[in-house]
Amino acid sequence: MKIVECVPNISEGRDKSVIDAVVNAIKTVPGVDVLDVDPGFDTNRTVITFVGTPSVVAEAAFQCVKKSQELIDMSKHKGAHPRQGCTDVCPFIPVSGVTMDECVGLAKDLGNRIGSELGVPVYLYGYAASSGERKDLAYVRKGEYESLPDKLGNLKPDFGPSKYNETVKRSGAVQVSARDFLIAYNVNLNTRDKSLANEVALSIREAGRAKRDDKGEIVRDKDGKAVNIPGLLKEVKAIGWYIDQYGVAQISINLTNYHVTPLHKLFETCCSEAEKVGVRVTGSELVGLIPKESILDAGRYFLNKAKRSTGLPEKEIIHIAVKSLGLESISPFVIEDKIIEYKIQKPGKLCSMRLDDLIDEVGKDSPAPGGGSVSALAGALGAGLGSMVCALTPSKKGFEKTLAPLSSAGNDLVLNLEGLKRAVDLDTDAFNDVMTAMRMPKNTDKEKQERDLAIEEGYKKATLVPFETANKCVDVLLGLVNVVDLGNPNSASDVGVGALMAYAGFEGAVLNVMINMPNIKDENFKKDIMTKISGLRSKAVNSRDKILGVVNEKITK
C-alpha cells in the first residue's frame, strides 16, 4: 500500500477555533487519517500530522492551505518561531511503497495548485528545491514574512505571484517540500546524570563536539572559529537530558534519515559509547510513530546477529525488534499505535477473527466468505509451514550452512504469506462489489447501462482477486521446492502438508476464477486469464509432485 505522510505547520497556535477549522478541513478528504495535532502558544504555530495514499494526502494538504489562508491574517501574526505564511511549511514524507521522487512530484503539483488557485507565492525546498541553495528552508524563509515586499522581486517564488499584493499581505508565502521521515527516539541509561547522557549524545550526533586541548579549552582555527570533531553517525541530532518521571537520564535523538543511519545501528552505537563512559543502555523509547520498514530492518538485524532465519512473519520480526531495542522499558509498545502502516491500515475482518469464529463464519448461511477466502487461507497456511521449516532448520546442529539459503527462501514465503492473508478479506470484498452493482437502479436506459458496466467491472475484480491468489499459491509451491531439499528431514512432513495446502489453495482459487467467467462479456479478458491459468497449473502440478516425491523419500528412509 502506498502511504505518504504530510506535516503542515500552520501559523496559529493560540486560537483553538482556527486550529480546529483547519484540521476539520483536512478531515473532509475521504481516506485521510489525522494522527496528531500539536499546538504551541509561544510559537503561535501548530504542527499537524496526517497520512494516506498520495492523492488523498495531496488533496488534504491543499485543503489545509486553503482553510489557513481563509482564517489566518499574517499581517497580524506574532510568534517565537520563524514563519513566512499562513501554512508556513508543508512537507511530504514517503512512508511505504512511495519514492522520494513521487513526493517531489506531489510537492510541485501542490505548489502549482496553491499558486494558481489561491494566488499565494510558493517556495519549494528540501528534495523538491529548484536550486541548490533553496534546499535549505532557512534560505527561502530568510527575513520571514516581513521581508516579502522586497523578497518576491529578488527571490522569485517557484509558483504564484512575484509581486506583493493584498492577497500576499494576508497569506504570506507557503514553503512546500519533500523530505525524509524523522524518527524521535530516546535511549535510556542506568544513571540519573544527564552529563553522562550528553557525553554519549556528543559522540554519536553528526554535529559532534568542539575540540578541546589538554587544559580543556576549546581549540580554534586561525579565524577564531571553534574546531569541531564530527560525530559517529550521519543524520542524527542528539542531546542528553534527565527525565524525572522515569528517574533516568536519556539520550534524546532525532533520526532524520533512517535509510542513512538505521535504527539498530543507532541503538548499538549508543550501547558501545555508553560503555566508554561507564554506563549501560537499559532500553529505549519511541516518541510518536515509526515506519514499518525501519523496525523490520532492526528485527532482521538482530535475527542475523543471533544467526537465525529472517524468514518469519512480519509481526514476529517486529516482536524481535521491540525486545532487542528495549522499546517496552518505559511503557507498552502497541504496534497498532506506533507503526504507521498498522495505524492507518485496519486489519481485515476475517483475518482478525479467532480461528473458531472464522470457521463458524464460513459455515453460516451467507455467500461470503466462501471458497475464494478459504483458498487464500489454505495458501497462507502452506506458506506458513514452509516459513516454519526455514526458521527451525538452521538452528539444528549440522544444518548451520542452510541459514543463508533458507533465510532467502523464508523471506519469499513470508511475502506470499502476507499477501495471501490480505486476500482472505479481499475476496469477500470483491464479491461485495458485485452485490452492490446488482442493487443499482435500472429504471432508465442510462441506469441499465451504468448497472451493466458496474456488474462487468465487479465480476472482473471478483475474478482478478482469486487469480492473484492462484499466482501466490504457485509462488509458495515454487518456494517449497527449495525448502524440501534443504530442510531438516524431521520436518519433511510439514513441507509436504504445506505443498498440499498451497496446491489446494491454487485449485480452489482457479475454481473461483472459472465460476465468474460466464458473467464477463470481455472475451479478450477471459482468454488472457485462461491462458495464464494453464501455465500456472503446469508449474503447480510439477512443483507439488516434486515436493511430495522428496518428502516420501525422506520419511520412508
N, C-alpha and C positions, 0 to 999 in steps of 0.2 A: 504494500500500500504506500502510495506517495504521500508524505507528510511534510509540511512546511510550518515552521514557527515564525510568528511576527511579534515584535516587541516595540510598538509605538510608544513614545514618550510625549504626552500632551502637556502643554504649558498651563496647567491648572491643578493645584494640589490642595486647595482650601474649600472651594465651593462644591459640596457633595452633589448638589443637583446637576451641576455641569458634568462632573465626572460620571455620574450615573447615566446621564443622557448619552454621552459618548459611548460608554460601554454597551448600553442598550442598542445603539445604532449598529455596533459590531454584531451583537447577538441576533439582529434581524436577518442576517445572512444564514440560510439553511446550511447545516453541516459544520458551522464553526463552533469551536469549543474554547470558551474563555477560561483560562487556567488560573490567572492571578491578576489582581488589581492592587497596586501598591502606591498610595498617595503620600506625598511629603509636604508638610506645611511650610517649613522653612525654605525648601527649594521651590515651592509653588509649582510642583511638577508631579505627574502621575505616570507610573510605568504600568502598562497593560500588556499581558502576555496571552496570546491565543494561538491555536493551531488548527490545522485542517488540511485538506487537499490543496494543491497550488491555486486552482481557480477560485476556490472558496475563500482562501486567505487573501488573495489579491482583491477580491470584491470587498471583503470585510475591512481591509486596510483603507480602501478608497472611502468607504462609509465613515470610518474613523476620522479621516482628514476632513471630509465634507462637514460632518457634525461639529468638529472642533473649530472649523472656520466660521461656522454659523454662530457659535456660542462664546468664543474667546476673542477678546479685543487686545491684541498685542501692544497697542499704544498705551494701555493701562497696566500692563503686566510688570510685576516686580518679583524677583526671587533670587535665591542664592546660587542657583545652578545656571551655567551658561545656557542661553537659549536664543533662537532666531525665528521660531514660528509657532503657530497655534498647535500643530503637531510638529514638534521640534525635530525628532528623528523617527524614522520608520524603517527598521532593518528587517530583511527576510533571511531566515536561517534554515538551511537544509537539515532535516532530521532523519528521514527514512525514505529510500528509493528516489531521492531527488539529488541532482548535482548542483554544485555552486553556480555553474553556467545557467542552469534553469532559474535559479534565484536571481541571478543578474538580469535575466530576461524579465522576470516579474517586476524587479525594481525599475527597469527602464520603461516598461509598459505603464506601471503606476505613475511614474514621474510624468510621462507624456499625458496621461489622462488628467492628472491634477492640474498641469499647466494649461491644457486646452479647455477642460470643462469648468474648472474653478477659477482660472485666472490667477493662480498662485505660482510664484517662482519656485523652482525645484533645483537643488544641487545634489548630484549623485556623489557618493563617497564609498569608501571600502572597496570591495571587489567590483562594484558597479561604476567606479570612478571613470570619468572620461579622460583623465590625465594623471600622471604620477603624483603630482603634488596634491591633487584633490582626493587621493585615497585617505588622507588624514582629515578626520572630522574637524579638528581644531583649525585647519587651514580654511575650509569653506565656511566655518562659523566665526572666524576671527572678527572681532568688533561687534558681534552679536546683532540683535535686532536694530539697535540704534545706528548701526553703520550702513543699513540697507540703502538709504537715499543715494549714497556715493558708491557703495559696493556694486550695485546692479550694473552700473556702467563700466566699472573697472574689472569685475569678475562676473562675466556673463553667466546667467543660470543655464543649466542644461535643458530646462524646459520652462515654459511660461514667460511672463513679461520681463523685459530687461529694463523697464522704466518704472520708477516709483509712482504709484497712484493710490487712490483711496482704498482700493481692494487690498493692495500690498500693505498699506499702512495698518490695516486692521489684522490681516492674516500673518504678516511676516513671510518668511521663506521656509519651505519644508526640506529637510535633508533625508534622502532615501538611499538605502544601501542594501547590499547582500554581505553577510558576514558569517563566520563560523559560530557554532554553538558554544556557549560559555557554561562551564560546569562549576558551580560554587560548592566547595568541598573543604571540610575541616578534618585535620588529623589530630587525634588525642594523644597526649603524653602522660606518663606516670609522674607528673610533677605539677605543682601549683605555680612554679616560677616562670613567668611569661618571658623573662630574658632568655631562658634556655630555648623556649619555643621560637623566639625571634632569631636566635642564633641559627637554628635549623632553617628558618624561612629565608634568611640572608644567603645561606649556602645553596638552596635549591632554586630560588627565583631567578628568572632570566636577567633582571636588572642587577643582580649580585649585590656587592657592597663596596664601600670605599676602601682603598688600600691604605694600610697604616704601617708606620715604621716601628722600630724596636721600642720606642717610647710611647707608642700608642697614638701618635699624631697622624693626621690624615696626610698622605703623600699627594703633592700637587705637581702638575707639569709646569713648563716654563711660562705658560699663560695664567697660571694660578688656579687652573681647574683641577678638581679632585680626580685622581687616577682611580679608575674603577676596576674591580675584579669581577668578571662575569660569573653569573651563577651557573648551576649544572644543567638546568632544564629550560628549554625554549617554551615560549607561550605560557609561562607560569608567572603569576603575580602572587606574592605571599607576605604575610606579616605574622608575628606572634602575639597572642593575647591570652588573658585568663578569663574563664567563664565561671563566675561564682555559682551559678545554678547547677553546674556539673561538678564543680570542685576540681577542675583540671585546666591545665594550660593547653591551648590548641595552636596548631599551625593553620591559619586561615588562608585559604587558597582560592584564587580564580584561575581555572584552567581554560585558557581562551581558544585552544585548538587541540582537542583530544586525538586528532589524527597525527599531529606532530609529537606530542608527548602523551602516550596512552595513560589511562588512569592507573593501571597496575604498575607502570614504570614510576609514576609519581609517588605512589604509596611505598614501593620498595626503596626508592631513593630517600624518602623521609625516614624509613626504618634505619637505613645504614648511616645517615647523617645524625640521627638521634643518638645512636650508639657512640658516636665520636664525642658527644658532649655528656655522656654518662646517663642518658635517659632511654626509656623504651617507648615505642608506639604501642598503645593499648587498644586501638580501634580507630574508626573514622566515622564521619557524619556527612551525609549528602544534604545540601540545602537546596530545596526546590527539586527540579526534575533532571533526568538524565536520559539520553538516547539509548535505546536498547543495544545498539551496536557497540557502544562503549563498554557497557557492563558485560556483554557477551565476550568481548575481547579479553576482558580481565579474567573471566571464568576459564576461558580456554588457556590463557597463560598459566594459571595455577594448576590446571589439569596437566598441561605439558610438563610443568616443573616437577609434578609428582609422578611423571612417566605413566599417565593414564590417558585413555582414549578421550578425544574431544567430541566423538560422535554420539552425543547424548541429546535428549530433548532440551529445547532452549530453557525451559524453566529449571531444569536440573543444573544447567550450566550457570544460570543466574544465581541459584542457591549456593553453588560453589564460590562464586564471586563475592556474594554477600558475607559468607562465613570467613573467607580468606581476607577480605578487607576490613572485617570487624564492623560492618555497617549497622549492626544492631547493638553496638556497645552503649549508645546513648538512648535510643528509642527503637521500637519495632520498625523494620523495613518492609513496608507493604508494597509489593511490586505494582499493584494496580494504581497506587497513588504516586509512586516515584518514577516509574518508567513511562515516558511519553506515549509510546505506542500502545501500552496496556491501558493507559488512562483514557485515550480517545477512541480506541477500537474495542468496543464492547464485545465480550465473549458471546459466541453463538448459543442460542437457547439449548439446542440438543447437546452440544459438547460440554455445556455447563451442568448437565444433569448427573445425578447419581446413576450408576450402571443399572440398578434395578428399575429406576424410574424411566430410563431411556428404553429399556426392553418393554416396559408396560406401555410407553407412548407409542412404540411401533405396533403393539398389539391392539390398539384402540380402533374403533370404527370410524376412522378418518383416513383419507387417501395419502396424507403426508404426516410424518415421514414415512417413506416407502422404500422400495428396492434400491433407488439411487443413493439414499443416505446410508443404507445398510452396506451397500457395495463399497462406498468410501470408507466406512468404518472398518470393513474387512481388510482393505488395502492398508489402512493406517496400522492395524494390529500386526499385519505382516511385516511392515517396515519397522515397527517397534521391536519385534522379535529379533530381526536382523541387527538392529542397533544394540540390543542387549548382548548379543554374542560378540559384536565388535568391541564392546566395552569390557566384557569379562575375560576374553581370551588372553590379551597381553599381560594381564596381572597374574596369570598362572605360570609357574616355573617351567621353563623350557619353551615358552611362547613369546618371550620378550621381543624377539625380532619382528613379530607381527604388528607391533604398535603403530608404525607409520602407515602401512597399507590399510590396516583395519580402521585406523582413525579416519583416513580418507574415505573409505567405504561407508563408515558410520555417519560421517558428515553428510554424504549424499543421501543416505537413507533417511536421516532426520529431516532434511529439506523436504523430501516427499511425504514424510510423516506429518509435518506441519501443514503442508498443502492439502493432504487428504483429510485432516481434522477439520479444516475450514470447509471442505467440500461436503462434509456431513450436513452442515446447515445450508450451504449454498444450493444444494439440490432441492431442498424443501422450498427455499426462497424462489428458485426458478419456477417451480410448479405453481407457486402462489401468483406469479406474474401472469401465467396462463389463465388462472381462475379470475384474476382481476379483469383481464381483457374480455373474458366471456361475459362479464357483468356489465360491459359498456353498453350504452343505449344504441338501438338500431331502428329508430323511427323514421329516419330520412336516408336518402341515398348516400349523403355525405357521412352520416353517422355509421352506416353499414360499412362504408369503405374504410373509415378510420378504425372500426372494430376489427374488420378482417385483417388489416395491416398489423394491428396490435397483437392479434392472435398469432399471426405468422411469426412475428418477432418473438413473441413469448415462447412458441414451440421451438424456435431456433435456439433461444437461450437455454430452454429446458433440455435441448439436445447437446449443446456445447458443454454444459456442466458435467454430465456423465462421460462425455467424450474425453474431457480433461482428466477425469477420474481414471478412465481406462489408460490413458497415457502414463499417468503417475504410477499406476499399478504395474505396468510393464517396466517402468524405470526401477521400481522396487525389485522385480524379478531379476533384472539385469544386475542390480547391485548384489543380490543374494548369491548370484553365480560366483562372484569374487569371495564372498564370505564363506561359502560352503567348503572351499578348498583350504582356506587358511584358518578357519575357526577350530576351536577345541573340539575333538571328536565327541566328547561327552555332551556337547551342545548341538550335535548334528540333528537330533530330532526337532530342536527349536527352529533351526533353519528350514527344515522340511515343512513344518507346520506354517512357518512364515510364508514359504513359497505357495503352499496350498491356499492360504488366506488371500495372498496377493492375486493368485490366479482366479480365485472365486470373485474377488473384487473386480478384476478385469472383465470376466464374462458377465457378471451382474451389471456392470456399467454399460456394456455393449447392449444388453437386453433393453436397458432404459433409453439408449440411443435409438434402437430399432423401433420401439413402440411409438416413438414420436414421428417417425418418417412419413407415415400416411397423411399426417396433418400438415405437412410442409409442401408448398407448391413449387418452391425454387429447386428445379431439377439439378442445376449445377452445384448447388449447396449439398444436396443429397449424394450426388455422385462423388464429390470430393471427400465427404465423410466416409462413405463406404470403402473407397479406395484406401484410405488411411487405416481404417479398421482392419482390412485384410493384411496389411503389412504389420500392424501391431500384433495381430493374432499369431502370426508366424513366429515373431520374437517371443511372445508369451509362452507358446507351447514348447518351443525349443529350450527356453530357459527353465521352465518347470521340469521338463523331462531330465535335463542335465543335472539339476539340483537334486531331484529325487533319486537319480542313479547314484550320485556320490553319497547321499545320505544313507541309502540302503546298504551300500558297500561298507560304510563306516560302522553302522550299527550292527552288522552281521559278522564282523570280524571276531 
